[in-house]
Amino acid sequence: MMEKREERRVVRKVKKRDLKTLSQVLIGGAVISVLLAGIGYLGTDIWLASTQWLLVAAVLALFGIYTKLNS
């Protein structure tokens, strides 16, 4: 029974290749968010306001850079 509990606590380490892929996905999401902010600026907001899309882009870019530095 103790062995089963210990097995559940094992944390999967993220491979460096996975971190690089995650970083690219986050940066891509930031670029898409900036594009959606630009579309909103032109007059048609899509789900969020333009300033909110810029905030989403900033957060995604920060996490993307952080994961890139850790990979």
Order of alpha helices (4+ residues) and beta strands (2+ residues): alpha-alpha-alpha
